[in-house]
């Protein structure tokens, strides 16, 4: 941590964290937009299944009216494409996060076996740790007990998420110990960034569907083409949020990489070195 950060004290660090969070939001949207041009093949993982589902929905006549949309919402054909769409969306999000670290579509998709193992182990252990909290949440506990338990569960799951994303982007500095200790504040930042990226994008996604209801077929097709492309940007924004949340790595002592310096760490070379830890 710099001498300036030492002089500022706790209050200064809190202010710095808040200002840095604003910068992290800007970086999330900036990288999300850049991904459209830098990694269109990665975004296609989300776009293509989304558009295929829209073809099925139009074929079923879902957009003829509100009543038709509701009646066909659980149609097996629609959900057959829907499961693939959801999987594609999640994979695209994770792939975007990885892309900004390795800076190569080929390396993004060719995940090393040990990286894959670390990600899977992190997910499995995280789910196992979360299970008791999920069980307790269903027991009708008093709020005085339930709320603190939910907070503790959220903090722990944030640590596991930091580790899983860190493993996925091959950031060697994100060890299990560091993810569950000094990087716990980064879990909060990551959650905020993901929400800021997800919320507006999801709102427009839903509004686009509502706008298509009852429209002439050419307009429906145009809106659904736009929607499929929008889902690609949607995935790019959320994936970028994961990358920014982990790479900036907020700790109680400051940022691992300050958001204002993040662009300098995103090297264009495919064999870019891992990023050294910096303190704000």
C-alpha positions as CSV (number, residue, x, y, z in Angstrom):
1,X,0.0,0.0,0.0
2,X,1.3,3.5,-0.8
3,X,2.4,6.1,1.7
4,X,-0.5,8.2,0.6
5,X,-3.0,5.4,1.5
6,X,-1.3,5.1,4.9
7,X,-1.8,8.8,5.6
8,X,-5.4,8.7,4.6
9,X,-6.3,6.1,7.1
10,X,-9.5,4.1,7.2
11,X,-11.8,6.9,6.3
12,X,-9.7,7.7,3.2
13,X,-9.6,4.1,2.2
14,X,-13.4,3.9,2.4
15,X,-13.7,7.0,0.2
16,X,-11.1,5.6,-2.2
17,X,-13.0,2.3,-2.4
18,X,-16.3,4.1,-3.2
19,X,-14.6,6.3,-5.9
20,X,-12.8,3.2,-7.2
21,X,-16.1,1.3,-7.4
22,X,-17.4,4.0,-9.7
23,X,-14.3,3.5,-11.9
24,X,-14.9,-0.2,-11.8
25,X,-18.4,0.2,-13.1
26,X,-17.0,2.4,-16.0
27,X,-14.4,-0.3,-16.8
28,X,-17.1,-3.0,-16.8
29,X,-19.2,-1.2,-19.4
30,X,-16.1,-0.2,-21.4
31,X,-14.8,-3.7,-21.6
32,X,-18.3,-5.1,-22.2
33,X,-18.6,-2.8,-25.3
34,X,-15.1,-3.6,-26.5
35,X,-15.9,-7.4,-26.4
36,X,-18.4,-7.0,-29.2
37,X,-15.5,-6.1,-31.5
38,X,-12.7,-8.0,-29.8
39,X,-14.4,-11.4,-29.3
40,X,-17.5,-11.8,-31.4
41,X,-17.0,-15.5,-31.7
42,X,-17.2,-15.8,-27.9
43,X,-20.4,-13.7,-27.8
44,X,-21.9,-16.0,-30.5
45,X,-22.0,-18.7,-27.8
46,X,-24.9,-16.7,-26.3
47,X,-26.3,-15.1,-29.5
48,X,-26.9,-18.2,-31.6
49,X,-28.9,-20.3,-29.0
50,X,-30.9,-17.1,-28.2
51,X,-31.9,-16.6,-31.8
52,X,-32.7,-20.3,-32.4
53,X,-35.1,-20.1,-29.5
54,X,-36.7,-17.0,-31.0
55,X,-37.2,-18.9,-34.2
56,X,-39.1,-21.6,-32.3
57,X,-41.1,-19.0,-30.4
58,X,-42.1,-17.2,-33.7
59,X,-43.0,-20.6,-35.2
60,X,-45.2,-21.4,-32.2
61,X,-47.0,-18.0,-32.6
62,X,-46.0,-16.8,-29.1
63,X,-45.8,-13.2,-30.0
64,X,-49.3,-13.0,-31.5
65,X,-50.7,-11.7,-28.3
66,X,-50.2,-11.6,-24.5
67,X,-52.5,-14.5,-24.1
68,X,-50.6,-16.6,-26.6
69,X,-47.3,-15.7,-25.0
70,X,-48.5,-16.9,-21.5
71,X,-50.2,-20.0,-22.9
72,X,-47.0,-21.1,-24.7
73,X,-44.5,-20.0,-22.1
74,X,-43.9,-23.6,-20.9
75,X,-44.2,-25.3,-24.3
76,X,-41.7,-28.2,-24.5
77,X,-40.3,-27.0,-27.8
78,X,-39.6,-23.6,-26.4
79,X,-37.9,-25.0,-23.3
80,X,-35.9,-27.5,-25.3
81,X,-34.2,-24.5,-26.9
82,X,-34.4,-22.6,-23.6
83,X,-32.1,-24.9,-21.7
84,X,-29.5,-24.7,-24.4
85,X,-29.9,-20.9,-24.4
86,X,-29.3,-20.6,-20.7
87,X,-26.2,-22.8,-20.9
88,X,-24.9,-20.8,-23.8
89,X,-25.5,-17.5,-21.9
90,X,-23.6,-18.7,-18.8
91,X,-20.8,-20.2,-20.8
92,X,-20.5,-16.9,-22.8
93,X,-20.3,-14.9,-19.5
94,X,-17.5,-17.1,-18.2
95,X,-15.7,-17.1,-21.5
96,X,-15.7,-13.2,-21.7
97,X,-14.2,-13.1,-18.2
98,X,-11.5,-15.5,-19.3
99,X,-11.0,-13.7,-22.6
100,X,-10.0,-10.4,-20.9
101,X,-7.3,-12.3,-19.0
102,X,-5.8,-14.5,-21.8
103,X,-6.7,-12.1,-24.7
104,X,-7.1,-14.9,-27.2
105,X,-10.3,-16.6,-28.4
106,X,-8.4,-19.9,-28.9
107,X,-7.0,-19.8,-25.4
108,X,-10.3,-18.7,-24.0
109,X,-12.0,-21.8,-25.4
110,X,-9.1,-24.3,-24.8
111,X,-9.3,-24.3,-21.0
112,X,-6.3,-26.3,-19.5
113,X,-7.4,-29.4,-17.6
114,X,-6.0,-28.2,-14.2
115,X,-7.8,-24.9,-14.6
116,X,-11.0,-26.8,-15.3
117,X,-10.5,-29.0,-12.3
118,X,-9.9,-25.9,-10.0
119,X,-13.1,-24.3,-11.3
120,X,-15.2,-27.4,-10.8
121,X,-13.7,-28.1,-7.3
122,X,-14.4,-24.5,-6.3
123,X,-18.0,-24.8,-7.5
124,X,-18.6,-28.1,-5.7
125,X,-17.0,-27.1,-2.4
126,X,-18.9,-23.7,-2.6
127,X,-22.2,-25.5,-3.1
128,X,-21.4,-27.9,-0.3
129,X,-20.7,-25.0,2.1
130,X,-23.8,-23.2,1.0
131,X,-26.1,-26.2,1.5
132,X,-26.4,-25.9,5.3
133,X,-27.2,-22.2,5.0
134,X,-29.9,-22.9,2.3
135,X,-31.4,-25.6,4.6
136,X,-31.4,-23.2,7.6
137,X,-33.1,-20.5,5.4
138,X,-36.1,-22.8,5.0
139,X,-36.5,-23.5,8.7
140,X,-38.5,-20.3,9.5
141,X,-35.9,-18.9,11.8
142,X,-36.5,-15.6,13.5
143,X,-35.2,-12.6,11.5
144,X,-32.6,-11.9,14.3
145,X,-31.0,-15.2,13.4
146,X,-31.9,-15.5,9.7
147,X,-30.5,-12.2,8.6
148,X,-27.0,-12.6,10.1
149,X,-26.9,-16.1,8.7
150,X,-27.8,-14.8,5.2
151,X,-25.1,-12.2,5.5
152,X,-22.5,-14.7,6.5
153,X,-23.6,-17.0,3.7
154,X,-23.3,-14.2,1.2
155,X,-19.8,-13.3,2.3
156,X,-18.6,-16.9,2.2
157,X,-20.2,-17.5,-1.3
158,X,-18.6,-14.2,-2.5
159,X,-15.2,-15.6,-1.5
160,X,-15.9,-18.9,-3.4
161,X,-17.0,-16.9,-6.4
162,X,-13.8,-14.8,-6.3
163,X,-11.8,-18.1,-6.2
164,X,-13.7,-19.7,-9.0
165,X,-13.4,-16.7,-11.4
166,X,-9.8,-16.3,-10.4
167,X,-9.1,-19.9,-11.3
168,X,-11.0,-19.5,-14.6
169,X,-9.0,-16.4,-15.6
170,X,-5.8,-18.1,-14.4
171,X,-4.8,-15.5,-11.9
172,X,-2.3,-17.2,-9.7
173,X,-2.6,-14.5,-7.0
174,X,-6.2,-15.6,-6.2
175,X,-5.5,-18.5,-3.9
176,X,-8.2,-20.2,-1.8
177,X,-6.7,-18.7,1.3
178,X,-6.6,-15.1,-0.2
179,X,-10.1,-15.5,-1.7
180,X,-11.6,-16.4,1.7
181,X,-9.6,-13.7,3.7
182,X,-8.2,-10.6,2.2
183,X,-10.2,-10.7,-1.0
184,X,-13.6,-10.9,0.7
185,X,-14.3,-7.2,0.0
186,X,-13.7,-8.0,-3.7
187,X,-16.6,-10.4,-3.5
188,X,-18.8,-7.5,-2.6
189,X,-17.5,-5.4,-5.4
190,X,-18.0,-8.3,-7.9
191,X,-21.6,-8.7,-6.7
192,X,-22.3,-5.0,-7.2
193,X,-20.7,-4.9,-10.6
194,X,-22.6,-8.0,-11.7
195,X,-25.9,-6.4,-10.5
196,X,-25.1,-3.1,-12.3
197,X,-24.3,-5.0,-15.5
198,X,-27.2,-7.4,-15.2
199,X,-30.0,-5.2,-14.1
200,X,-30.3,-2.7,-17.0
201,X,-29.5,-5.3,-19.6
202,X,-32.2,-7.7,-18.3
203,X,-34.7,-4.8,-18.2
204,X,-34.2,-4.0,-21.9
205,X,-34.2,-7.7,-22.7
206,X,-37.7,-8.1,-21.1
207,X,-39.0,-4.8,-22.5
208,X,-38.0,-6.0,-26.0
209,X,-40.1,-9.1,-25.6
210,X,-43.1,-7.1,-24.4
211,X,-42.7,-4.7,-27.3
212,X,-42.9,-7.6,-29.8
213,X,-46.3,-8.8,-28.5
214,X,-49.0,-8.3,-31.1
215,X,-46.7,-6.7,-33.7
216,X,-46.7,-7.5,-37.4
217,X,-44.4,-10.4,-38.2
218,X,-41.6,-8.3,-39.9
219,X,-41.4,-6.2,-36.8
220,X,-41.3,-9.2,-34.5
221,X,-38.4,-10.7,-36.6
222,X,-36.5,-7.4,-36.4
223,X,-37.0,-7.1,-32.6
224,X,-35.9,-10.7,-32.1
225,X,-32.8,-10.3,-34.2
226,X,-32.0,-7.2,-32.1
227,X,-32.7,-9.2,-28.9
228,X,-30.4,-12.0,-29.8
229,X,-27.6,-9.5,-30.5
230,X,-28.4,-7.7,-27.3
231,X,-28.1,-10.9,-25.3
232,X,-24.5,-11.2,-26.7
233,X,-23.7,-7.7,-25.3
234,X,-25.6,-8.7,-22.1
235,X,-23.2,-11.6,-21.6
236,X,-20.2,-9.4,-22.5
237,X,-21.2,-6.9,-19.7
238,X,-21.7,-9.5,-17.0
239,X,-18.5,-11.4,-18.0
240,X,-16.6,-8.2,-17.9
241,X,-18.0,-7.5,-14.5
242,X,-16.6,-10.8,-13.3
243,X,-13.2,-10.0,-14.7
244,X,-13.1,-6.5,-13.3
245,X,-14.3,-7.6,-9.9
246,X,-11.5,-10.2,-9.6
247,X,-8.7,-8.4,-11.3
248,X,-9.1,-5.2,-9.3
249,X,-9.3,-7.3,-6.2
250,X,-10.4,-4.9,-3.5
251,X,-8.9,-5.7,0.0
252,X,-9.1,-3.8,3.3
253,X,-5.7,-2.4,2.4
254,X,-6.7,-1.1,-1.0
255,X,-7.1,-2.3,-4.6
256,X,-4.9,-5.1,-6.0
257,X,-5.1,-3.2,-9.3
258,X,-6.9,0.2,-9.1
259,X,-9.7,0.4,-11.7
260,X,-8.1,3.5,-13.2
261,X,-5.0,1.4,-14.0
262,X,-6.9,-1.7,-15.2
263,X,-6.6,-0.8,-18.9
264,X,-2.8,-0.8,-18.7
265,X,-2.9,-4.4,-17.4
266,X,-5.1,-5.7,-20.3
267,X,-2.3,-6.5,-22.8
268,X,-3.1,-7.2,-26.4
269,X,-0.6,-10.1,-26.7
270,X,-1.9,-13.6,-26.5
271,X,0.9,-14.6,-24.2
272,X,0.4,-11.6,-21.8
273,X,2.1,-12.3,-18.5
274,X,0.0,-12.7,-15.3
275,X,-0.6,-9.4,-13.5
276,X,1.6,-8.4,-10.6
277,X,-0.2,-7.4,-7.4
278,X,-0.3,-3.6,-6.9
279,X,-1.7,-1.6,-4.0
280,X,-3.5,1.6,-4.2
